[in-house]
């Protein structure tokens, strides 16, 4: 294996690079937060339907994005119904990079200064809570979830691209739905839980520089006396297109 197999050098963990370049700052939120925001944005566009007064009739309604919370609500006694909230669970990530050798580099993300490097796949199965003020409303949202998570392609679940997270993809799958009737009934609060699985790649932008090898020659005058031999000339030969020459 030749060093020409890797057209550039990059620092993965500590962004080590020579000559040094500015290190990208750490992100403000995790990849899973980008993905959950995309999911809630999508659900806010869904038209749910509950049973009407006339037999067989239905009435459409939507849940505003302002009632879809990325974390649990502090006080659901003052919340407007219906609303959704995420109950986060333990997330895990699988290292996709090989134990030896370079990390996984997304070749098509090079922007002249940096490139995206994938260092894992984040997985989490969280609860999406559905809160409503009546059984009819709760049934409608849970029934709509079955359709909202219906396959949109050749695989189960649904996927999004995340424009605020380097345009990477994320995937969601609906695992189960459960209705709960407990002490909240006395306050006209009914809720259900959708168990949702999330997958999203974990990437970071890493500064890179093209690998430009150079050969430095130092030649002594062969005709000079051994005691007075010196470097008559010193030169450097730059290989400007080393990668192309290596491929030829």
C-alpha positions in Angstrom: 0.0 0.0 0.0 1.4 3.3 -1.1 1.0 6.7 0.6 -0.4 7.8 -2.8 -3.5 5.8 -1.9 -4.4 8.7 0.4 -4.4 12.0 -1.5 -4.5 14.1 1.6 -3.5 14.1 5.2 -5.9 15.0 8.0 -6.0 14.9 11.8 -8.9 13.0 13.2 -9.0 13.3 17.0 -6.9 16.4 17.6 -7.1 17.8 14.1 -3.3 17.6 13.8 -2.2 19.0 10.4 0.9 20.7 9.1 0.9 23.5 8.3 -1.7 24.1 11.0 -5.2 25.3 10.1 -8.0 26.6 12.3 -9.8 23.8 14.1 -13.6 23.9 13.6 -15.4 24.7 16.8 -17.5 22.0 18.6 -21.2 21.8 17.6 -23.9 23.5 19.7 -26.2 20.5 19.6 -25.9 16.7 19.0 -26.9 15.0 15.7 -29.9 13.4 17.4 -31.2 16.9 18.2 -31.0 17.9 14.5 -32.9 14.7 13.6 -35.6 15.1 16.3 -36.2 18.7 15.2 -36.7 17.5 11.6 -39.2 14.8 12.8 -41.3 17.3 14.7 -41.2 19.8 11.8 -42.6 17.0 9.6 -45.3 16.0 12.2 -46.5 19.6 12.4 -47.5 19.4 8.8 -49.6 16.2 9.2 -53.4 16.6 9.1 -54.8 14.4 11.8 -58.5 13.4 11.8 -60.8 12.5 14.7 -64.3 11.1 14.6 -67.1 13.6 14.0 -70.5 13.8 15.4 -72.2 12.1 12.5 -71.5 8.3 12.1 -68.6 7.8 9.7 -67.6 11.4 9.5 -64.2 12.8 10.5 -62.9 16.2 11.3 -59.3 17.3 10.4 -56.9 19.2 12.7 -53.2 20.0 13.0 -50.9 20.3 15.9 -48.8 23.5 15.7 -45.0 23.2 15.9 -45.1 25.3 19.1 -46.9 22.3 20.8 -44.2 19.8 19.7 -41.5 19.8 22.4 -38.1 18.3 22.0 -38.0 17.4 25.7 -40.5 16.7 28.4 -42.8 19.6 29.4 -42.1 21.1 32.7 -45.8 21.4 33.8 -48.4 19.7 31.6 -51.2 21.1 33.7 -50.7 24.5 31.9 -49.9 23.0 28.5 -52.3 23.4 25.5 -53.7 20.2 24.2 -53.1 18.2 22.1 -49.3 18.3 22.2 -46.3 16.0 21.6 -43.1 15.8 23.6 -40.0 13.6 23.4 -39.0 11.5 26.4 -35.3 10.9 25.7 -33.7 7.5 26.4 -30.2 6.1 26.4 -28.4 6.6 23.1 -25.6 4.5 21.8 -23.2 4.9 18.9 -21.4 2.3 16.8 -18.0 3.1 15.6 -18.0 2.7 11.9 -14.3 3.4 11.3 -11.9 0.5 11.0 -9.7 -0.1 14.1 -6.6 0.3 11.9 -6.1 2.7 9.1 -7.6 6.0 8.2 -11.2 7.1 9.2 -14.1 7.0 6.9 -13.9 10.1 4.8 -16.8 11.4 2.7 -14.9 12.3 -0.5 -17.7 14.4 -2.0 -17.7 16.8 1.0 -14.3 18.4 0.3 -14.7 22.2 0.2 -11.0 23.2 -0.3 -10.2 23.5 3.4 -11.9 20.6 5.2 -13.8 17.4 4.7 -16.5 15.4 6.6 -15.3 12.4 8.5 -17.8 9.8 9.8 -16.9 8.4 13.2 -20.0 6.6 14.2 -23.7 5.8 13.8 -25.9 7.1 16.6 -28.9 5.0 17.7 -31.6 5.8 20.2 -35.1 4.4 20.9 -37.0 7.2 22.6 -40.6 7.7 23.6 -42.8 10.3 21.8 -45.6 11.2 24.2 -49.0 12.1 22.8 -51.1 14.2 25.2 -54.7 15.0 24.6 -57.8 16.2 26.4 -60.1 13.5 25.3 -60.0 9.8 24.2 -61.2 10.8 20.7 -58.2 13.2 20.2 -55.7 10.6 21.6 -57.0 7.9 19.3 -56.8 10.2 16.3 -53.1 11.1 16.9 -52.1 7.6 17.6 -53.9 6.4 14.4 -52.2 9.1 12.5 -48.8 8.0 13.7 -49.2 4.7 12.0 -49.6 6.5 8.7 -47.0 9.2 9.4 -44.3 6.6 9.9 -45.5 4.5 6.9 -42.7 3.5 4.5 -41.9 6.1 1.9 -39.4 4.1 -0.1 -38.1 0.6 -0.4 -37.5 0.2 3.4 -39.5 0.5 6.5 -39.8 3.8 8.4 -39.0 7.1 7.0 -35.8 9.2 6.4 -34.9 12.9 6.2 -31.9 14.9 5.1 -30.7 17.4 7.7 -29.7 20.7 6.0 -28.5 22.2 9.3 -26.2 19.1 9.9 -24.1 18.9 6.7 -27.0 17.5 4.8 -26.6 14.0 6.2 -29.5 11.6 6.4 -31.4 10.3 9.5 -33.9 7.4 9.8 -36.9 6.9 12.1 -39.0 3.8 12.7 -42.2 3.3 14.7 -41.7 0.4 17.1 -44.9 0.4 19.1 -47.8 2.5 20.5 -49.3 2.3 24.0 -52.2 4.1 25.7 -52.1 5.0 29.3 -55.1 5.7 31.6 -54.0 6.7 35.1 -54.5 9.5 37.6 -54.3 12.1 34.9 -57.9 11.2 33.9 -59.2 13.3 36.7 -57.6 16.3 35.1 -58.9 15.5 31.6 -55.4 14.6 30.5 -55.0 11.4 28.5 -51.7 10.3 26.9 -50.2 7.6 24.8 -46.6 6.7 24.0 -45.0 6.0 20.6 -41.8 4.1 20.8 -39.6 5.5 18.0 -36.2 4.3 16.9 -33.7 6.8 15.5 -30.5 6.3 13.4 -28.2 9.2 12.4 -24.6 9.2 11.3 -22.1 11.1 13.5 -19.8 13.3 11.4 -17.4 16.1 12.0 -15.7 18.6 9.7 -11.9 18.1 9.8 -9.3 20.4 8.2 -7.2 18.7 5.6 -4.3 19.5 3.3 -3.2 17.8 0.1 -0.2 15.5 0.5 2.6 17.1 -1.5 5.8 15.1 -1.2 9.2 16.8 -2.1 12.6 15.3 -2.8 15.6 17.3 -1.5 19.0 16.5 -3.1 22.4 17.4 -1.7 25.3 16.6 -4.1 29.1 16.8 -3.4 31.6 17.6 -6.2 33.1 14.2 -7.1 36.2 15.8 -8.5 37.2 17.6 -5.3 39.7 16.2 -2.9 38.2 14.1 -0.1 39.5 16.5 2.5 38.0 19.6 0.9 34.9 18.0 -0.5 31.9 20.2 0.1 28.4 20.7 -1.1 28.8 22.7 -4.3 25.2 22.9 -5.0 22.0 22.2 -3.1 18.7 22.0 -4.7 15.1 20.9 -4.2 12.9 19.1 -6.7 9.2 19.6 -6.1 6.8 17.0 -7.3 3.8 19.2 -8.0 1.5 16.5 -9.2 2.7 13.5 -7.3 -0.7 11.8 -7.2 -1.2 12.0 -11.0 2.3 10.7 -11.6 1.8 7.8 -9.2 -1.4 6.8 -11.0 0.3 6.8 -14.4 
